[in-house]
Amino acid sequence: MRILFLTLFYSGKSAIAPGTMGSILALILGIPLLYYSTETIILLSIFIALVAIKQIDIYEKNGGVHDDKSIVIDELVGMWIAMGMAGFSLVGIIGSFLFFRLYDITKPSLIGKIDKKTKGGLGVVGDDALAGFLAGLSILLVLKLMAYFGLDPNFGITISYKN
């Protein structure tokens, strides 16, 4: 059960780009949550982050490799933070994914320091949570610029919201 959770339903076991596969699954799972409530997806990401930190600590204590590439629950945390900050729009959803992957792969500044220097579950989840936060800020900036220039973040596609 722990491995199912940590690998996000085995998406982290993908032979090709496990982090990206985990992020794609997180995106798919997050869209319905985001549609109904940005607050819920943020709160769930915090709860899952806390559970993941504990479960990764147990995994590593039992002989698991630190920051094993198959562990992608941290991608879900980062993705959901970014998505919750960006809100429900095509640009927000796609931009959350693109910016999150950019920051998660390149690990600029503090993200890289957390990744290298913080051990255990906190290190594994912390860098992705910060990458998600940075991705959220980045896409908010894009959305503000789009609004300033009068551009539709849904590109004219009608998305009906809940009643």
C-alpha positions, 0 to 999 in steps of 0.5 A, a space after each residue: 500500500 505504501 508503494 502504491 501511494 509513494 509511486 502515485 498508483 505506479 506512475 513513478 515506475 514508468 521507464 520513461 520520465 517517471 516524474 513527468 508521468 507522475 505530474 501528468 497523473 497528478 494533473 488529471 486527478 487534480 482537474 476535477 478537484 480544482 473545478 470545484 474548489 481551489 481551497 480543497 486542492 491546496 488543503 489536500 496537497 498540504 495533507 498529502 505532503 505531511 503523509 508523504 513526508 512520514 511515509 518516505 521517512 519510513 521507506 528510507 528507514 527500511 532501506 529505500 533509496 533517498 529520493 528514489 525516482 519512482 517516488 512521485 507523490 511529491 510531484 502531486 504535491 507540487 502540481 496541486 499547489 501550483 494548480 490551486 494557486 492558478 485556478 481553473 482556466 486552460 492557461 492556468 492548468 497547462 501553465 501549472 504543469 509546464 512551470 512546475 516541470 521546469 522548476 522541478 527539473 532545473 531546480 533553481 536557487 532554493 529548490 536545488 538547495 533543499 533537494 541537495 541538503 535536506 534529508 528524508 521525506 522533508 527533502 523529497 517533498 520540500 523541493 517539489 512543494 517549493 517548485 509548485 509554489 514558484 510555478 503558481 506564482 509564475 502562472 499568476 503573473 502570466 494570467 495577470 499579463 493576459 488580463 492586462 492585454 485583454 487575452 482570454 485564459 480559456 482561448 474562447 473555449 466555454 467552460 461551464 462552472 458549477 452552479 
